[in-house]
Structure formats: structure tokens, C-alpha cells
Amino acid sequence: MSEVVEQLRQVLPPEALVTDPDRMESYRYDRAMFCPAGVPLAVVLARETAHVQAAVRVAAEAGVPIVPQGARSGLSGAANALDGCIVISLEKMDQILAIEPIDRYVVTQPGVYNAVLSRAVAEHGLFYPPDPSSWEFCSIGGNLSTNSGGLCCVKYGVTTDYVLGLEVVLADGRILRTGRKTVKGVAGYDLAKLIVGSEGTLGIITEATLALRPAAAKPKTMAALFGSGVEAGNAILEIIRSGVSLSLLEIMDRTTIRAVNKYKRMDLPDEAAAMLIAQSDAGGEAGAADVAAVAKLCRDHGALECIEAEDDAEGELLLEGRRAALTALEELGTTMIDDVAVPRSRLAEFIGRIEALSAELDITIGVLGHAGDGNMHPTVVFDQTDPAQAERAQVAFDRVMEIGLELGGTITGEHGVGVLKRTWLAEEIGPVALDVHRAIKTALDPKNLLNPGKVVAG
């Protein structure tokens, strides 16, 4: 192992290599709970693709596992270190390389935060739609690796829908450039889409070309309060059935609202059991009409109150509360954040079953999520120092995924599989698909060095 470190010293600048145990400690974990993490041999703080390539070649020759990392904001353990691995951190690769307003694309390094990129392209009158709630502290590379979604998915889709091309360092150190910069292009297999969502198991993304859209109009925003989560779920179904065009439709339950109020010192209405937040960016009278239509649908289906934001600032305040929800829940105790997506037609049933599960296990589960596309984040909150609570929390987490699958859903909509959900992936996709996953992994990483043990076990 000392020889491997010496080889890394020979091919990397001093500032790109960390071997001090105290400094490496912060590179051992992402934000997932109950996922094991090892002690790395070294951490590479790559500043450019050449650093990644050099480190991968050293690791490949020595047979040392590699764990790629971004902002370590993930929630599945995909970025957790392994004993004796080389962590390759992309956080220092944080430059936006080009913005092309005519062709509507941006070329970026993976360490750029989502919010930074979104604001940069907005200065050119452009819009990058994928916007996870954690956009202020999650990186584009991590978004690509887990195929993140966000608040605007109901209208604009997820990260993979905006990927034109990638630069990827493969397991043997070769550089793969795949994709295009044109509006259309179907030459060969779509390798870019294969890499997106692979969580660092097939290659390390060092550059991305992402499609942009013209800037959307300032959104109109409203909130609706309900006496139960099931009523809110039923209203969501009617909103979707109506065909009204929304750019955002989110839900928070009472537990989440109160956590946000305490954390952000906000004054969100916390007397109701659930709150829907809806936006339309259709612009002008059309946007106002969309919001008014949603408000009427909510009133017709049990809403206690509907509040239409009087101005942009009030609308932004509501969104600020929603974006802070997961962090706010963390202030209440240890959290296990689920990430299941169900058919929208089963959303009300899903919410009801989570409420019943919380009561059955006598444990707090904050219900929130992207109501417009059925991607929910039930968050189990518990006292980690209480063994009984910790055990019930694990049971609750697994039961949430069981419920999601029973309703025809999936175990993850945007947070990925990592370590946390490997067994559940096998449950969802079945043995044939699992064999195909392993065959692809073997073809691109025959020595099983890239993030081994993540996503697919064995």
C-alpha cells in the first residue's frame, strides 16, 4: 500500500493528494444512515481530468478499489469509502467551462453546485430545470451519478433528460467521450444515458454537456391546507386528472411543516395535516389561471384553506420552506430518508398507508415529496441512542419500500441505490435484470474496482 501512495505522489501535484488520517475522515461518508464506511488509503482531490486519469491508472495497476465522490450530499451510501480504497473527489473540479446561448447548452465540470450552474445560465436568459431540494449543496456530478430529479420534474423531467454528452474516465484509465452537442443525434448506443444513474460503478464523470431551455416566466404560486394527508392525496389526483399545466406540485405533512417552522423560524401554517404547494410558470394570465384552477380543485376536494401568493417574494418563501424540509427534519433527530416513487393513481393510498405505519410502529415519519410525479420522501425520525427506536426505524424504512413496491412503484426515484438499497434493487428488478446489470459492470470494469459493492452486490 505504501508503494501505491508513492506512485500517486509521483503522478499528482502535492495539493491533489491527501493521506493525513484526520483530513481523510471527512471523506469517508455521505449523508446516508446505517451504511458502513471504511478507511481510505488516500484521497485524491482532482483539479482536472488528468488527475482522475492518473489516479485510476495507478489503482488499476495495483488492483486497488476506487470510490468516486462529489459533494457527499447523497443519501444512499454510494460515496462511502471502502477500507484501503482510493477516494477520488471531484469537488475541486468546480468550473463552468462554456455556456452557449444559441445552441442552448452548458459544459461543466462535475464539482459545480446545481444552484451555481442554474444561476450562471440564468444570466444568459437560459434555464437548467433539474433542481433537487438540496441544490445549494449538491453537485452536478452527483446529480448525474444518481439521475436526480427535483421540484420541477412534474413538467420538465429529470437529469438524464438534459444530458447531451459526457467525458468519463473508465476503469482502465481511458477517457470515453460520448454524446453530442447538437439538438439531435442517435449515432451508436446511448452510452451517456448508461453512465447517468450508475453511481460511479461504470466510470467517473469528469465533464458534462447539458441541454438548456429558454428562461421560464416568473411562476405563480399557491398553497392549500388539508385536514388529512389522504385528502391531500385525493386532491392531487384530481389536479393531475384535470390536465392543468403545473411546473411544481409538492406536499408536506404537519410534522414536516412544524420542523421547517422551527428550523427556519418561518410562519408556515402548521395547524393543518398537510399542505400542497403548486406553481405554474406558464406566464401572465395563463399562469394565474392555472393557479386559480388548482385552488378551486383543492377547495372542491376538501381543502381547509387556499392561499395564493401575492408576489414573487411570498412564492419564494413557500419554496424556501419546502427546500429546507429534509434538513429541518434532521434537527428533530436521526433521520432515514426514503425515496420511493409510486404511480400517481396510487398516491393517496400510499400516503394513507404511511400514516398508518407511523401509528402502528409508534415512530415519527415526516411525509413530503414531489406530489406531481409520485416521488415521495417519507422520512423516519428517531433517537439513535434508543436501541428500540433505532430498530423500529429500520423496520419502518423497509416497510415503506415494501409498500411502494406493492403499489406498483420503485424503490428510488432520484437518490440512487448505493449500499442502502442493494437488496431492494434485486427485489424490484428480478434475477434476469440483475444478471444484465452484472454483465454490463463486468464489461466496463472487469476487475471490479469502480465503487465495488455499490448498487449491485457480488
For each residue, the residues with C-beta under 8 A, 3 or more apart:
1: 4 5 41 84
2: 5 6
3: 6 7 62
4: 1 7 8 41 42 58 59 62 64 86
5: 1 2 8 9 17 19 41 42
6: 2 3 9 10
7: 3 4 10 11 58 61 62
8: 4 5 11 12 17 42 44 54 55 58 86
9: 5 6 12 14 17
10: 6 7
11: 7 8 54 55 57 58
12: 8 9 16 17 44 51 54 55
13: 16 17 47 51
14: 9 17
15: 45 47
16: 12 13 44 45 46 47 51 92
17: 5 8 9 12 13 14 42 43 44 45
18: 23 24 27 42 43 44 45
19: 5 24 41 42 43
20: 23 24
21: 24 25 39
22: 25
23: 18 20 26 27 43
24: 18 19 20 21 27 28 39 40 42 43 87
25: 21 22 28
26: 23
27: 18 23 24 40 43 69 72 81 87 89
28: 24 25 37 38 39 40 80 81
29: 32 35 37 72 79 80 81
30: 35 69 72 73 74 75 76 77 78 79 80 418
31: 72 73 74 75
32: 29 35 74 75 76 77 80 418 419 420
33: 334 335 336
34: 336 394 420
35: 29 30 32 76 77 80 418 419 420
36: 77 80 419
37: 28 29 77 80 81
38: 28 80 81 82 83 84 85
39: 21 24 28 81 83 84
40: 24 27 28 43 67 81 82 84 85 86 87
41: 1 4 5 19 64 84 85 86
42: 4 5 8 17 18 19 24 86 87
43: 17 18 19 23 24 27 40 86 87 89
44: 8 12 16 17 18 51 52 55 86 87 88 89
45: 15 16 17 18 89 91 92
46: 16 49 51 52 55 88 89 90 92 93 206
47: 13 15 16 51 92 93
48: 51 52 93
49: 46 52 53 93 167 169 175 206 207
50: 53 54
51: 12 13 16 44 46 47 48 54 55
52: 44 46 48 49 55 56 88 90 169 204 206
53: 49 50 56 57 169 173 175
54: 8 11 12 50 51 57 58 173
55: 8 11 12 44 46 51 52 58 59 66 86 88
56: 52 53 59 60 66 88 169 170 171 172 173 204
57: 11 53 54 60 61 172 173
58: 4 7 8 11 54 55 61 62 64 86
59: 4 55 56 62 63 64 65 66 86 449
60: 56 57 63 171 172 173 447 449
61: 7 57 58
62: 3 4 7 58 59
63: 59 60 447 449
64: 4 41 58 59 84 85 86 449
65: 59 82 84 85 86 448 449 450 451 452
66: 55 56 59 85 86 87 88 171 204 449 450 451
67: 40 79 80 81 82 85 86 87 88 200 451
68: 79 87 88 90 145 200 204 450 451
69: 27 30 72 79 87 88 89 90 91
70: 73 74 79 89 90 91 110 111 138 139 141 142 145
71: 91 111 113 137 138 139 142
72: 27 29 30 31 69 79
73: 30 31 70 134 137 138 139 142
74: 30 31 32 70 77 78 79 142 146 415 416 418
75: 30 31 32 337 339 415 416 420
76: 30 32 35 146 199 412 415 416 417 418 419 420 421
77: 30 32 35 36 37 74 80 418 419 420 454
78: 30 74 145 146 199 200 416 417 418 419 451 454 455
79: 29 30 67 68 69 70 72 74 142 200 418
80: 28 29 30 32 35 36 37 38 67 77 418 419
81: 27 28 29 37 38 39 40 67 85 87
82: 38 40 65 67 85 452 453
83: 38 39
84: 1 38 39 40 41 64 65
85: 38 40 41 64 65 66 67 81 82
86: 4 8 40 41 42 43 44 55 58 59 64 65 66 67
87: 24 27 40 42 43 44 66 67 68 69 81
88: 44 46 52 55 56 66 67 68 69 204
89: 27 43 44 45 46 69 70 92
90: 46 52 68 69 70 93 109 110 111 139 141 204 205 206
91: 45 69 70 71 94 111 139
92: 16 45 46 47 89 111
93: 46 47 48 49 90 109 110 111 141 206
94: 91 109 111 112 113 116 139
95: 108 109 112
96: 99 106 107 108 109 112 116 117 120
97: 107 108 109 207
98: 106 107
99: 96 106 107 120 121 124 126
100: 103 104 105 106 107 181
101: 104 124 125 126
102:
103: 100 181 182 183
104: 100 101 126 211 212 213 214
105: 100 164 181 209 210 211 212
106: 96 98 99 100 117 120 121 126 128 209 210 212
107: 96 97 98 99 100 207 208 209 210
108: 95 96 97 112 117 140 207 208 210
109: 90 93 94 95 96 97 112 140 141 206 207
110: 70 90 93 139 140 141 142 144 205 206 207 208
111: 70 71 90 91 92 93 94 139 140 141
112: 94 95 96 108 109 116 117 139 140
113: 71 94 116 117 135 136 137 138 139 140
114: 117 118 128 130 131 132 134 135 136 138 139 140 143
115: 118 119 135 136
116: 94 96 112 113 119 120
117: 96 106 108 112 113 114 120 121 128 140 210
118: 114 115 121 122 127 128 131 135
119: 115 116 122 123
120: 96 99 106 116 117 123 124
121: 99 106 117 118 124 126 127 128 212
122: 118 119 125 126 127 215
123: 119 120
124: 99 101 120 121
125: 101 122 214 215
126: 99 101 104 106 121 122 212 213 214 215
127: 118 121 122 212 213 214 215 216
128: 106 114 117 118 121 131 162 210 212 213
129: 150 152 155 156 157 162 213
130: 114 143 148 149 150 152 153 156 157 158 159 161 162
131: 114 118 128 135 150 151 152
132: 114 135 138 143 148 149 150 151 414
133: 150 151 322 323 325 326
134: 73 114 137 138 323 326
135: 113 114 115 118 131 132 138 150 323
136: 113 114 115 323
137: 71 73 113 134
138: 70 71 73 113 114 132 134 135 142 143 148
139: 70 71 73 90 91 94 110 111 112 113 114 142 143
140: 108 109 110 111 112 113 114 117 143 144 208 210
141: 70 90 93 109 110 111 144 145 205 208
142: 70 71 73 74 79 110 138 139 145 146 148
143: 114 130 132 138 139 140 146 147 148 159
144: 110 140 141 147 148 159 163 166 195 196 205 208
145: 68 70 78 141 142 196 197 198 199 200 205 416
146: 74 76 78 142 143 197 199 414 415 416
147: 143 144 158 159 160 196 197 414 416
148: 130 132 138 142 143 144 158 159 414 415
149: 130 132 153 158 159 370 373 375 413 414
150: 129 130 131 132 133 135 153 158 370 414
151: 131 132 133 248 250 319 322 323 370
152: 129 130 131 155 156 247 248
153: 130 149 150 156 157 158 370 372 373 375
154: 246 247 248 249 370 372 373
155: 129 152 245 246 247 248 281 372
156: 129 130 152 153 161 213 247
157: 129 130 153 160 161 162
158: 130 147 148 149 150 153 161 414
159: 130 143 144 147 148 149 162 163 196
160: 147 157 163 193 196 197
161: 130 156 157 158 211
162: 128 129 130 157 159 210 211 212
163: 144 159 160 166 179 192 193 196 208 209 210 211
164: 105 179 180 181 182 192 209 210 211
165: 177 178 179 180 181 192 208 209
166: 144 163 176 177 178 179 191 192 195 196 205 207 208 209
167: 49 175 176 177 205 206 207 208
168: 175 176 177 178 195 202 203 204 205 206
169: 49 52 53 56 173 174 175 176 203 204 206
170: 56 173 174 175 176 203 444 445
171: 56 60 66 203 444 445 446 447 449 450
172: 56 57 60
173: 53 54 56 57 60 169 170
174: 169 170
175: 49 53 167 168 169 170 206
176: 166 167 168 169 170 191 203
177: 165 166 167 168
178: 165 166 168 191 192 195
179: 163 164 165 166 185 191 192 209
180: 164 165 185 187 209
181: 100 103 105 164 165 209
182: 103 164 185
183: 103
184:
185: 179 180 182
186: 190
187: 180
188: 191
189: 194
190: 186 193 194
191: 166 176 178 179 188 194 195
192: 163 164 165 166 178 179 195 196
193: 160 163 190 196
194: 189 190 191 198 202 440
195: 144 166 168 178 191 192 198 202 203 205
196: 144 145 147 159 160 163 166 192 193
197: 145 146 147 160 416
198: 145 194 195 201 202 203 455
199: 76 78 145 146 416 417 418 451 454 455
200: 67 68 78 79 145 203 204 450 451 454
201: 198 441 445 450 451 452 454 455 456
202: 168 194 195 198 440 441 444 445 450
203: 168 169 170 171 176 195 198 200 444 450
204: 52 56 66 68 88 90 168 169 200 450
205: 90 110 141 144 145 166 167 168 195 208
206: 46 49 52 90 93 109 110 167 168 169 175
207: 49 97 107 108 109 110 166 167
208: 107 108 110 140 141 144 163 165 166 167 205
209: 105 106 107 163 164 165 166 179 180 181
210: 105 106 107 108 117 128 140 162 163 164
211: 104 105 161 162 163 164
212: 104 105 106 121 126 127 128 162
213: 104 126 127 128 129 156 216
214: 104 125 126 127
215: 122 125 126 127
216: 127 213 219 247 281 283
217: 281 282 283 284 287
218: 281 283 312
219: 216 247 248 279 280 281 287 315
220: 279 280 281 287 288 290 291 308 309 315
221: 277 278 279 291 308 309 314 315 318 319
222: 277 278 279 291 294 295 306 307 308 309
223: 269 275 276 277 278 306 307 309 318
224: 232 235 275 276 278 294 295 298 299 303 305 306 307
225: 269 271 272 274 275 303 304 305 306 307
226: 229 231 232 235 272 273 274 275 276 298 302 303 304
227: 231 272 273 302 304
228: 231 232 273 274 355
229: 226 232 233 251 253 273 274 351 352 354 355 367
230: 233 234 348 351 352 355
231: 226 227 228 234 235 273 274 301 302 303
232: 224 226 228 229 235 236 251 273 274 275 276 351 371
233: 229 230 236 237 251 347 348 349 350 351 352 371
234: 230 231 237 238 301 302 348
235: 224 226 231 232 238 239 276 297 298 301 302 303
236: 232 233 239 240 249 251 276 344 347 348 371 372
237: 233 234 240 241 344 345 347 348
238: 234 235 241 242 297 300 301
239: 235 236 242 244 246 249 278 294 297 298
240: 236 237 344 372
241: 237 238
242: 238 239 293 297
243:
244: 239 280 290 293 294 297
245: 155 280 282 290
246: 154 155 239 249 278 279 280 290 294 372
247: 152 154 155 156 216 219 279 280 281 282
248: 151 152 154 155 219 277 278 279 319 372
249: 154 236 239 246 276 277 278 279 370 371 372
250: 151 276 277 278 322 368 369 370 371 372
251: 229 232 233 236 274 275 276 277 351 367 368 369 371 376
252: 256 257 260 274 275 277 321 322 325 367 368
253: 229 256 257 273 274 275 366 367 368
254: 257 258 270 272 273 274
255: 258 259 329 364 365 366 367 381
256: 252 253 259 260 325 328 329 366 367 368 379
257: 252 253 254 260 261 268 269 270 272 275 321
258: 254 255 261 262 270
259: 255 256 262 263 325 328 329 331 332 366
260: 252 256 257 263 264 266 268 321 322 324 325 328
261: 257 258 264 265 266 267 268 270
262: 258 259 265 328 331
263: 259 260 324 327 328 331
264: 260 261 320 321 324 328
265: 261 262
266: 260 261 317 320 321
267: 261
268: 257 260 261 275 318 321
269: 223 225 257 272 275 305 307
270: 254 257 258 261
271: 225
272: 225 226 227 254 257 269 275 304 305
273: 226 227 228 229 231 232 253 254
274: 225 226 228 229 231 232 251 252 253 254 351 367
275: 223 224 225 226 232 251 252 253 257 268 269 272
276: 223 224 226 232 235 236 249 250 251 298 371
277: 221 222 223 248 249 250 251 252 318 319 322
278: 221 222 223 224 239 246 248 249 250 291 294
279: 219 220 221 222 246 247 248 249 291 315 319
280: 219 220 244 245 246 247 286 287 290 291 294
281: 155 216 217 218 219 220 247 287
282: 217 245 247 286 287 290
283: 216 217 218 286 287
284: 217 287 288
285: 288 289
286: 280 282 283 289 290
287: 217 219 220 280 281 282 283 284 290 291
288: 220 284 285 291 292
289: 285 286 292 293
290: 220 244 245 246 280 282 286 287 293 294
291: 220 221 222 278 279 280 287 288 294 295 308
292: 288 289 295 296 308
293: 242 244 289 290 296 297
294: 222 224 239 244 246 278 280 290 291 297 298
295: 222 224 291 292 298 299 303 306 308
296: 292 293 299 300
297: 235 238 239 242 244 293 294 300 301
298: 224 226 235 239 276 294 295 301 302 303 306
299: 224 295 296 303 306
300: 238 296 297
301: 231 234 235 238 297 298
302: 226 227 231 234 235 298
303: 224 225 226 231 235 295 298 299 306
304: 225 226 227 272
305: 224 225 269 272
306: 222 223 224 225 295 298 299 303
307: 222 223 224 225 269
308: 220 221 222 291 292 295
309: 220 221 222 223 312 314 315 318
310: 314
311: 314 315
312: 218 309 315 316
313: 316 317
314: 221 309 310 311 317 318
315: 219 220 221 279 309 311 312 318 319
316: 312 313 319 320
317: 266 313 314 320 321
318: 221 223 268 277 309 314 315 321 322
319: 151 221 248 277 279 315 316 322 323
320: 264 266 316 317 323 324
321: 252 257 260 264 266 268 317 318 324 325
322: 133 151 250 252 260 277 318 319 325 368
323: 133 134 135 136 151 319 320
324: 260 263 264 320 321 327 328
325: 133 252 256 259 260 321 322 328 329 366 368
326: 133 134 329 330 335 337 368 377 379
327: 263 324 330 331
328: 256 259 260 262 263 264 324 325 331 332
329: 255 256 259 325 326 332 335 366 379 381
330: 326 327 333 334 335
331: 259 262 263 327 328
332: 259 328 329 335 364 381
333: 330 364 381 382 383 384
334: 33 330 381 382 383 384 390 393
335: 33 326 329 330 332 379 380 381 382
336: 33 34 379 380 382 393 394 396 397
337: 75 326 377 379 380 415
338: 376 377 378 379 380 397 400 401 404
339: 75 375 376 377 411 412 413 414 415
340: 350 375 376 378 400 401 403 404 409 410 411 412 413
341: 373 374 375 376 404 409 410 412 413
342: 346 347 350 374 376 404 407 408 409
343: 346 347 374 407 408 409
344: 236 237 240 347 372 373 374
345: 237
346: 342 343 349 350 374 407 408 409
347: 233 236 237 342 343 344 350 351 371 374 376
348: 230 233 234 236 237 351 352
349: 233 346 352 353 407
350: 233 340 342 346 347 353 354 376 403 404 407 409
351: 229 230 232 233 251 274 347 348 354 355 367 376
352: 229 230 233 348 349 355 356
353: 349 350 356 357 403
354: 229 350 351 357 358 365 367 376 378 400 403
355: 228 229 230 351 352 358 359 365 367
356: 352 353 359 360
357: 353 354 360 361 365 396 399 400 403
358: 354 355 361 363 364 365 396
359: 355 356 362
360: 356 357
361: 357 358 392 395 396 399
362: 359 392
363: 358 380 381 382 389 392 393 396
364: 255 332 333 358 380 381 382
365: 255 354 355 357 358 378 379 380 381 396 400
366: 253 255 256 259 325 329 378 379 381
367: 229 251 252 253 255 256 274 351 354 355 376 378 379
368: 250 251 252 253 256 322 325 326 376 377 378 379
369: 250 251 375 376 377 378
370: 149 150 151 153 154 249 250 373 374 375 376 413
371: 232 233 236 249 250 251 276 347 374 376
372: 153 154 155 236 240 246 248 249 250 344
373: 149 153 154 341 344 370 413
374: 341 342 343 344 346 347 370 371 409 413
375: 149 153 339 340 341 369 370 413 414
376: 251 338 339 340 341 342 347 350 351 354 367 368 369 370 371
377: 326 337 338 339 368 369
378: 338 340 354 365 366 367 368 369 400
379: 256 326 329 335 336 337 338 365 366 367 368
380: 335 336 337 338 363 364 365 393 396 397 400
381: 255 329 332 333 334 335 363 364 365 366
382: 333 334 335 336 363 364 386 389 390 392 393
383: 333 334 386 389 390
384: 333 334 389 390
385:
386: 382 383 389 390
387: 390 391
388: 391 392
389: 363 382 383 384 386 392 393
390: 334 382 383 384 386 387 393 394
391: 387 388 394 395
392: 361 362 363 382 388 389 395 396
393: 334 336 363 380 382 389 390 396 397
394: 34 336 390 391 397 398
395: 361 391 392 398 399
396: 336 357 358 361 363 365 380 392 393 399 400
397: 336 338 380 393 394 400 401
398: 394 395 401 402
399: 357 361 395 396 402 403
400: 338 340 354 357 365 378 380 396 397 403 404
401: 338 340 397 398 404 405 411 421 424
402: 398 399 405 406
403: 340 350 353 354 357 399 400 406 407
404: 338 340 341 342 350 400 401 407 409 410 411
405: 401 402 408 409 410 411 427 428
406: 402 403
407: 342 343 346 349 350 403 404
408: 342 343 346 405
409: 340 341 342 343 346 350 374 404 405
410: 340 341 404 405 413 428
411: 339 340 401 404 405 417 421 424 425 427 428
412: 76 339 340 341 415 416 417 421
413: 149 339 340 341 370 373 374 375 410
414: 132 146 147 148 149 150 158 339 375
415: 74 75 76 146 148 337 339 412
416: 74 75 76 78 145 146 147 197 199 412 421 455
417: 76 78 199 411 412 420 421 422 424 425 454 455
418: 30 32 35 74 76 77 78 79 80 199 421 422 454 455
419: 32 35 36 76 77 78 80 422 453 454
420: 32 34 35 75 76 77 417
421: 76 401 411 412 416 417 418 424 425
422: 417 418 419 425 426 453 454 455 456 457
423: 426 427 457
424: 401 411 417 421 427 428
425: 411 417 421 422 428 429 434 455 456
426: 422 423 429 430 431 434 457
427: 405 411 423 424
428: 405 410 411 424 425
429: 425 426 433 434 437
430: 426 433 434
431: 426 434 435
432: 435 436
433: 429 430 436 437
434: 425 426 429 430 431 437 438 456
435: 431 432 438 439
436: 432 433 439 440
437: 429 433 434 440 441 455 456
438: 434 435 441 442 456 458
439: 435 436 442 443
440: 194 202 436 437 443 444
441: 201 202 437 438 444 445 448 456
442: 438 439 445 446 448
443: 439 440 446
444: 170 171 202 203 440 441 450
445: 170 171 201 202 441 442 448 449 450
446: 171 442 443
447: 60 63 171
448: 65 441 442 445 452
449: 59 60 63 64 65 66 171 445 452
450: 65 66 68 171 200 201 202 203 204 444 445
451: 65 66 67 68 78 199 200 201 454 455
452: 65 82 201 448 449
453: 82 419 422 457
454: 77 78 199 200 201 417 418 419 422 451
455: 78 198 199 201 416 417 418 422 425 437 451
456: 201 422 425 434 437 438 441
457: 422 423 426 453
458: 438
